[in-house]
Amino acid sequence: MSPSENVSKQIAQVLPKAPCDIEERSNLAMKVLDEKLQELISIDPGKRTLDNTLIAWDQAWGAFEEMQQLCEVGTLVFAKELRDVSEKASVQLITFASSYLLDHPEFYSIFQNFKKEVQLEGKAAYYLDRVLEDLGRMGLGLSQEKRRALKKVQGEIAELEETFARNIRESTNHILIEPSELAGMEDDFIEAHTEQSGKVKLGCDYPTYHAVMKFCENESVRKGLFLAFNNRAYPANEKVLAKVIEKRDAMAKLLGFSSFTDYDIHNQMAKTPEKVESFLEAVMIKARVKAEKEALMMSQKLPKGISLDENGKLKPWDTSFIARCYKEEKFSIDEAKISEYFPLEQTMRSLMDIYETFFDLKITELKAEGLWHEEVRLMGLYRKESAQPVGYLLIDIFPREGKYTHACEATLISGHKPEFEIACSREEKPQDLFRPGTSVIVMNFPKGMGDKPALMTLNEVHTFFHEFGHALHDLLGAQPFMQTSGTRVKLDFVELPSQLLEEWLWDKEILQQVSSHYKTGEPLEEKVIDSLIEAKNFAGGMGLARQGLCTQFALDCFKEGADKDTKALMQSLKKKHLPYLATCFEDNFHTSFGHLMGYGSKYYSYLWSKVFALDVFEQIKAEGLLSRDVGVRYMQKVLEPGGGQDPNELLEDFLGRSPDEKAFFRALGLEDEEQEGEMEAQGSP
């Protein structure tokens, strides 16, 4: 695609028009993969080259995975009929791929011999090592009997994972209340959620849920929506999760690992669960000290109408409301007023301006036609000097029934940047074969209400920064090998670019540049920005403690053992990580914890990557948050290599040293907790 072409129409051609399109194309993808891989098997061992073996392997799987990517996007955003068939096809493709490889163990020996016979360097050598590691982890070195058992269990896992996600996505949990019960909520909000019957329907989409939790003065409404939200997919997913745990444990043991957690982390930056546990405890010792201080402060200054439970603890449906009231009083921060300075259209454009400056890019909104919904936006990203396209971005902003309810980024079309002109026998030059990628950002921001345009909370602005960070990584990281392009990096590294960009919004100059009142166009006042920055780490300990809870739960779910009482495990971890919160046995959050499927044991990746992100950010800030020079250097050294290089090397190359956690503790305000945290670890009073 070139800037002069109708990009929207070309992307639309990739999208299915009817369920039969997905069925036909997934069947074709399986057929073509088989043909290409059979050609690879038939090559005379003495005639194997980089081009006909390693590149051919990558292109065969790259084409196949594009169908998988389409199905993934489909399950997130397509209308129900297409969504259902996308989900079915996704399971079919995942099962086919693993079964096909287990039926052809000769691939393992082909690439083992290829490594011995052909001397490779750089990206090609790194990719070959990844292929061998992946094939070994897939079980191609096992006996036929074990491979047969592995095929069965992997197929079962794929179906269970899709069922778990579907149950969350299609949950219709809500509460119906009278308008008079919504004291504290704006009239426009109430009107937008009022049914023909006159009742107000509050669903579990993120904009509705978070608004009610922060602003509704009626505790019974907050509690009702809290329970509806935290019981999405309950009880159905309790049984599904139990089966996933059982099957993943069986799979890990077949592959020679003591647990799925061991298997899951073995090929990541962290390498072992023990290293993750050690890292997590070092952070949580400090976080718990800070969290309990914050809870005590909040408990001692409760808003009118709020009370502690009989044990003197905060109720979980009250914490967001109390924190918002506390921030208003202590820091003079009115979140509803602040959102008036972030009208969606203006804010998005301001954010694009920042990306254009820092990354030396040009971002242009293009005409969007023929996509899955009329509200989807299309952006083109181009190199400023050459006007060469970097890639294209589809943004699906507003909630709708059946759509994925959180925020995420997904690849629709992988970028491809060939560099093997010497080794390849093709006549085309690599630059002529470059293909820009296309990414999708899924959001759930509230629409405009009444005479107000769509307004974003500061947290939603952070979310946009986060997901755009993933998209930039995905598009800029085009590689010679499609399976190392973009965000196909180690999972405990993938959150670095996204969490890095969030930090821009804690800078005074950036906040002034991004904010613009929807009526006056004025930026946030300097004193308000100062208050926001001062309040940055308020309740940060409590936030980290909850993240630690989720991280530990994900690890413990998949430790050795096929039978886990996940409800009891979650309750036990809450007592350890959130001792200041009242116990709520009706809360079944774990059944809607979607990361347990895609991330598995690796939910620790968010905290792990945050350490690196803040280390990198501190260096960038020292050189200038809008400095083109440091932006281009970061882009070239961290984003553009995609998954084609060891992330440890990328970090050291950019920083000029090994990364450390000092910036992490400074940024999160945990330095002051160091002494008390050490005393807690030693069991001191």
PEZISUL-V520225 format. One record per helix or strand of 2 or more residues. SS is the DSSP state (2 for helix, 1 for strand). FROM is the first residue (numbers start at 1). TO is the last residue. If there is no record, write none. Layout:
ss | from | to
SS | FROM | TO
SS | FROM | TO
This chain:
ss | from | to
2 | 7 | 14
2 | 19 | 41
2 | 45 | 47
2 | 50 | 77
2 | 80 | 103
2 | 106 | 117
2 | 122 | 138
2 | 144 | 169
1 | 174 | 177
2 | 179 | 181
2 | 187 | 192
1 | 200 | 203
2 | 206 | 215
2 | 219 | 229
2 | 236 | 254
2 | 260 | 265
2 | 273 | 300
2 | 319 | 331
2 | 335 | 339
1 | 342 | 343
2 | 344 | 359
1 | 361 | 366
1 | 377 | 383
1 | 389 | 398
1 | 408 | 413
2 | 430 | 433
1 | 437 | 445
2 | 458 | 476
2 | 482 | 484
2 | 496 | 506
2 | 508 | 514
2 | 526 | 534
2 | 540 | 557
2 | 566 | 577
2 | 589 | 592
2 | 595 | 598
2 | 602 | 623
2 | 628 | 639
2 | 647 | 655
2 | 662 | 667
2 | 671 | 681
